[in-house]
Amino acid sequence: MALTHNKIANAKPASRDYKLFDSKGLFLIVSPAGGKSWRFKYRFGERERLLTLGKFPDLGLVAAREARTKAAELLAQGKNPAIEKKKVKMQRRAASEATFRKLGNEWLADMKPTWSLSNYTRVKNRLERDLFPQFGSIPIGDIESEAILRALRRIEARGSIETAKRVRGYVHSIFKRAKGERLVDLPILMEIDEIKSALKPARRGRRQPALTEIADIIEFQRCVDRSTSNLLTKLASRLLGLTVARHRR
């Protein structure tokens, strides 16, 4: 006969463990101390196995039956419910340890070889000043786009309009990495992308005069060559000079 909530609640402890059976492999163990724990008995790989589902009353009768049904569905797919439960537990633990600071520093480490030292230092300082104090210790999967927008608003408030836009790009890259590790879902990436339209427009910069004297062009290229820019940037600068690229209105 299937269990009822009252029968479970009124079950008294005995001198040793005893079982109260429900149906389809689900039963409750009552301990001498009065604890009540759900178990699911099943067969996998020609062996009888037990899966602990949770404790009563934290896990009620209806919820226990739902957990049993999900376990049965895994069995139908050829999966061991106990192994799948361990996988979920490990994934949750990994997600809780994957803070924004941790993912941000890993992203920085990956990008460092492709950047100049000055650019790496600049990006690192922006993360440590504008983002890590706000939500660096929070698991990246728990961060909402509203919190990101608030952090960017603070950057705008000190007059750093263009910096706010760049920092949003850093955040997007970090979350994109997190999505690859299955720590966040696609919707948060889309929301971070949409934040662009909520930021203040950048001020139009002044036009820079063209270099028309050979000596000035040579000195400019020497400055580029002495800089810490990426090698591709330096080569691209030479290519532009050699092909006399020009902009037509």
C-alpha positions in Angstrom: 0.0 0.0 0.0 1.4 3.4 -1.0 2.5 5.8 1.7 0.6 8.9 2.8 2.0 12.1 4.4 0.3 11.3 7.7 1.7 7.8 7.9 5.2 9.2 7.3 4.8 12.0 9.8 3.5 9.7 12.5 6.1 7.0 12.0 7.9 6.5 15.3 11.5 5.4 15.8 12.3 1.8 16.8 15.3 0.0 18.3 16.8 -0.3 14.8 16.2 0.9 11.2 13.0 -0.1 9.5 11.5 0.6 6.1 8.2 2.1 4.9 7.5 1.1 1.3 5.8 3.3 -1.2 5.8 2.0 -4.8 8.1 1.3 -7.8 11.2 0.9 -5.7 10.7 4.0 -3.5 10.8 3.6 0.3 11.6 5.5 3.5 14.1 4.4 6.2 13.3 5.4 9.8 16.3 5.4 12.0 16.4 4.8 15.8 17.2 8.5 16.3 14.0 9.4 14.4 15.6 10.5 11.1 13.6 9.6 7.9 15.5 9.2 4.6 14.2 8.4 1.2 15.8 5.6 -0.9 15.2 4.3 -4.4 16.0 0.7 -5.1 16.8 -0.2 -8.7 18.8 -2.6 -10.9 21.7 -1.5 -13.1 24.2 -3.7 -14.7 22.6 -6.9 -13.3 23.1 -5.6 -9.8 20.7 -4.2 -7.2 21.5 -0.7 -6.2 20.3 2.0 -3.8 20.0 5.8 -4.5 19.6 8.2 -1.6 17.1 10.9 -2.6 16.8 13.1 0.5 15.5 13.5 4.0 11.9 13.9 5.1 10.4 16.5 5.6 12.9 18.5 3.5 11.9 16.2 0.7 8.2 15.5 0.9 6.2 12.5 -0.5 5.3 14.2 -3.8 8.9 15.5 -4.4 10.3 12.0 -3.5 8.1 10.4 -6.1 9.1 13.0 -8.7 12.8 12.2 -7.9 12.1 8.5 -8.3 10.5 9.2 -11.7 13.5 11.2 -12.9 15.8 8.4 -11.8 13.7 5.9 -13.6 13.9 8.0 -16.8 17.7 8.0 -16.5 17.6 4.2 -16.2 15.5 4.1 -19.4 18.3 6.0 -21.1 20.9 3.5 -20.0 22.3 5.8 -17.3 23.1 5.0 -13.7 21.1 7.5 -11.5 23.7 7.4 -8.7 26.5 8.3 -11.2 24.4 11.1 -12.7 23.7 12.5 -9.2 27.5 12.7 -8.5 28.1 14.4 -11.8 25.4 17.1 -11.0 27.0 17.6 -7.5 30.4 18.0 -9.1 29.1 20.5 -11.6 27.4 22.5 -8.9 30.6 22.6 -6.9 32.6 23.7 -9.9 30.0 26.4 -10.7 30.1 27.7 -7.1 33.9 27.9 -7.2 33.9 29.6 -10.7 33.8 33.2 -9.5 33.9 36.2 -11.9 37.4 37.0 -10.5 38.7 33.5 -11.2 37.3 33.5 -14.8 38.5 37.0 -15.4 42.0 36.2 -14.3 42.0 33.0 -16.5 40.9 35.1 -19.4 43.6 37.7 -18.8 46.2 34.9 -18.6 45.0 33.5 -22.0 45.1 37.0 -23.6 48.4 38.1 -22.2 50.6 36.5 -24.8 48.7 38.3 -27.6 48.8 41.8 -26.0 51.5 44.3 -25.3 52.5 44.6 -21.7 50.9 48.1 -21.5 47.6 46.9 -22.8 47.6 43.8 -20.5 48.3 46.1 -17.5 45.6 48.5 -18.5 42.9 45.9 -18.9 44.0 44.1 -15.6 43.8 47.4 -13.7 40.3 48.2 -15.1 39.0 44.8 -14.0 40.5 45.1 -10.5 39.3 48.7 -10.1 35.8 48.6 -11.7 34.6 45.0 -11.6 36.3 42.7 -9.1 35.3 44.9 -6.1 31.6 44.8 -7.2 31.1 41.1 -8.0 34.5 39.4 -8.2 33.7 36.9 -5.5 30.3 36.0 -6.9 29.9 32.8 -9.0 29.8 33.9 -12.6 26.5 32.0 -13.1 24.8 34.1 -10.4 25.7 37.5 -11.9 22.8 39.3 -13.6 23.1 41.9 -16.4 21.7 44.6 -14.1 24.7 44.3 -11.8 27.0 44.7 -14.8 25.2 47.7 -16.1 25.4 49.4 -12.6 29.2 48.8 -12.6 29.4 50.4 -16.1 27.3 53.3 -15.0 29.8 54.1 -12.2 32.6 54.2 -14.8 30.5 56.6 -16.9 29.8 58.8 -13.8 33.4 59.7 -13.5 33.4 60.8 -17.2 35.1 57.7 -18.6 32.6 57.1 -21.4 34.9 55.2 -23.8 36.3 53.1 -20.9 32.8 51.9 -19.9 32.3 50.6 -23.5 35.7 48.8 -23.4 35.0 47.3 -20.0 31.7 46.0 -21.3 33.6 44.2 -24.0 35.9 42.6 -21.4 32.9 41.4 -19.5 31.4 39.9 -22.7 34.6 38.1 -23.5 34.8 36.6 -19.9 31.2 35.5 -20.1 31.8 34.0 -23.5 34.6 31.9 -22.0 32.3 30.9 -19.2 29.7 29.8 -21.7 32.3 27.6 -23.3 32.8 25.9 -20.0 29.0 25.6 -19.5 29.0 27.8 -16.5 26.5 30.3 -18.0 23.8 30.2 -20.7 23.3 32.1 -23.9 20.7 34.6 -22.6 23.2 36.4 -20.3 25.5 36.8 -23.3 22.7 38.4 -25.3 21.8 40.7 -22.4 25.5 41.9 -22.0 25.5 42.5 -25.8 22.3 44.6 -25.5 23.9 46.7 -22.7 25.7 48.6 -25.5 22.5 50.4 -26.4 22.1 51.5 -22.8 25.5 53.2 -22.5 26.2 56.8 -23.2 27.4 57.7 -26.7 31.1 58.4 -27.0 32.2 61.9 -27.6 33.4 62.6 -31.2 37.2 62.9 -31.3 39.1 65.6 -33.1 40.4 64.9 -36.6 44.1 64.4 -36.7 46.1 66.2 -39.5 47.5 64.0 -42.2 51.3 63.4 -42.4 52.4 64.8 -45.7 56.2 65.2 -45.3 58.4 62.2 -45.9 60.5 62.9 -42.8 57.4 63.0 -40.6 56.2 59.7 -42.0 59.5 58.1 -41.4 59.6 59.3 -37.8 56.1 58.2 -37.2 57.0 54.7 -38.4 60.0 54.6 -36.2 57.8 55.4 -33.2 55.5 52.6 -34.2 58.5 50.2 -34.5 59.7 51.2 -31.0 56.3 50.8 -29.4 55.1 47.7 -27.5 52.4 47.1 -30.1 51.7 43.7 -31.5 53.9 42.6 -34.4 50.9 42.4 -36.7 50.0 46.0 -35.8 53.5 47.2 -36.7 53.5 45.3 -40.0 50.0 46.7 -40.9 51.3 50.2 -40.3 54.2 49.6 -42.8 51.7 48.1 -45.3 49.5 51.2 -45.1 52.6 53.4 -45.7 53.9 51.4 -48.6 50.5 51.2 -50.4 49.7 54.9 -49.7 46.2 53.9 -48.5 43.9 56.9 -48.4 40.3 57.5 -47.3 37.9 58.9 -49.9 34.8 60.8 -48.8 
